């Protein structure tokens, strides 16, 4: 009888672990992102952050030392040259609402930790001077002011947009907006953040107060693109691409695409290149929004394009990486196993591709699409 | 196949309810009510089978077998099975409706998880599951996931001023309601050697703990589904036939059983 009861108990424990594990994250729930700076390419993979050498893909460090199913990393790390004693800091948020600043040299030193958020970090943090802008799924954008002294980085103060009633008190806050998933952008004074509630907000960084907001009529998960001329380009999940005036948020033009937009466009020579869920790359005149050309790749394009100089590189769900010239000619550069949803990353010489359900977690390719090294995690 | 036949219709139905009420918490409750009503015939069968088994265990001959072979567990099991066969009753009959419900419950569970869409891949899958002619995803999203003090997309915790940590109230309610819903229809044990009763008792302990663990660790939308489902199940048991509230008081049950056994001997 004892044996039977132990067997039943074991079955229940296994069932609990399987159900909570398979539904609470891991690679099946989302895709990771990468960032590259200097010698390290840092990427997230479910419950760990891994830094590899850009030269050969060897592991530089992994974080955390002990991974946990309750701490998942699905936002792109942000690498800042502002570090301690010349050491860069890597900012990374997790699914438990914790934002940490790590040393880019060893990944184990935590310069500081901010854990007041109550949702997940799906958006990547943005560092503007000494302020970290961190949108969260709890419906707040956090502005964390840092100061540096001899002992290291410390958090000087933290505020939020909209204002949380008490940033230290947990529980639902009626001021909260819907979730922020999109990465923020900034011109140095103003942060532009897109919310799932269809609205783009322009927020003054110094005061964390709203300058303007604009309802775009569709859910927003894509990072906006901020041009040097002060135009903000934002794509929506309901297949619209908008150009907004950053002065007041007014709509300069609006264009309908063929599918939902998950990433920002690339601006090159006065033209915008944007992929969508229908598998098409649309080339538009950035000033007027008129469509110049459309290239059909027949597989969803969720990842943003990368300007490689002569061509723009895109990747699709089928695992193909392809180039598009400014005249709309397309060529396959290479393919990887798995589905590409994550943004391509480029360091000036190498492309980094992170497939979901692929043979490797990340590939380094040259600009011709030749594989330089894969990293499979084994 | 599983996706197109089970999960996609469930997701679309849940979102359709959501489009009427505008709150995911309320939609989950209504969705659970409808699914429980649809599964009601199976629940009735389960209750009837369970009651038949329970009546059988009060039988004089059954109690005699218990007493006679209490020192030989293997023989006791054999004799019990023989007795069930003689009376043409399967001790597993009450489990069958549950087994039939299981794929549906798994489907509901997966639909719930995907509808909450906490991560980008979940959202992509959700958008692809939606029938575009039936539901306009871009108008519906983002879903209003806030319900009472909870966010349906994250594990539930109730924060009370003065207490540093959150209380997992839904997980506690899930444990209690699961315990009650399994306990009140369990056939009372006719003796300490009744193996099926002992196994049942173990299930009565492990199942609430399992459900509580899931409610503690997963999105509160799922915990809300568990609580609603358990409460409806208890109500259905109460409406459909006998419920053994005394089973919730272990000591009393044992005393009753002893009295019954003494009477039989006498």
Contacts between the chains, C-beta under 8 A, distances in Angstrom:
chain1	res1	chain2	res2	distance
A	1	B	73	7.4
A	1	B	195	7.3
A	1	B	198	6.6
A	4	B	199	6.9
A	5	B	202	5.3
A	8	B	199	7.4
A	8	B	202	5.4
A	8	B	203	7.3
A	8	B	206	6.2
A	9	B	202	7.7
A	9	B	206	6.3
A	12	B	206	4.4
A	12	B	207	7.6
A	12	B	209	7.2
A	12	B	210	5.0
A	15	B	210	6.3
A	16	B	210	5.1
A	16	B	213	4.7
A	16	B	214	6.6
A	19	B	214	5.7
A	19	B	218	7.7
A	20	B	213	6.8
A	20	B	214	6.1
A	20	B	217	4.4
A	20	B	218	6.1
A	23	B	113	5.2
A	23	B	218	6.0
A	24	B	217	6.2
A	24	B	218	6.0
A	25	B	119	7.6
A	28	B	121	7.5
A	29	B	118	7.6
A	29	B	119	4.6
A	29	B	121	5.7
A	29	B	122	6.1
A	30	B	119	3.7
A	30	B	120	5.0
A	30	B	121	4.3
A	30	B	122	7.1
A	31	B	120	6.6
A	31	B	121	6.2
A	70	B	217	7.7
A	74	B	119	5.9
A	74	B	120	7.0
A	118	B	154	7.7
A	119	B	151	7.6
A	119	B	154	6.7
A	120	B	118	6.9
A	120	B	119	7.8
A	120	B	154	7.8
A	122	B	119	7.1
A	122	B	120	6.7
A	137	B	118	7.7
A	137	B	153	7.6
A	138	B	151	7.9
A	169	B	159	7.2
A	169	B	161	7.5
A	170	B	157	7.6
A	170	B	159	4.4
A	170	B	166	6.5
A	171	B	149	6.3
A	171	B	158	7.6
A	171	B	159	3.9
A	171	B	166	7.8
A	172	B	146	6.2
A	172	B	149	5.5
A	172	B	150	7.3
A	172	B	151	6.7
A	176	B	146	8.0
A	178	B	142	4.5
A	179	B	142	6.3
A	181	B	120	7.2
A	196	B	141	6.8
A	196	B	142	3.8
A	197	B	142	6.1
A	217	B	138	8.0
A	218	B	138	4.7
A	219	B	138	6.2
A	219	B	141	4.4
A	219	B	142	5.9
A	221	B	120	7.0
A	221	B	123	7.3
A	236	B	138	7.3
A	237	B	127	7.3
A	237	B	137	7.6
A	237	B	138	5.6
A	237	B	141	6.8
A	238	B	137	8.0
A	238	B	138	3.2
A	238	B	139	7.8
A	239	B	138	7.9
A	260	B	127	7.0
A	260	B	138	7.6
A	262	B	120	7.9
A	277	B	127	7.9
A	302	B	124	7.4
A	341	B	120	7.3
A	341	B	121	7.2
A	341	B	124	7.3
A	356	B	121	7.2
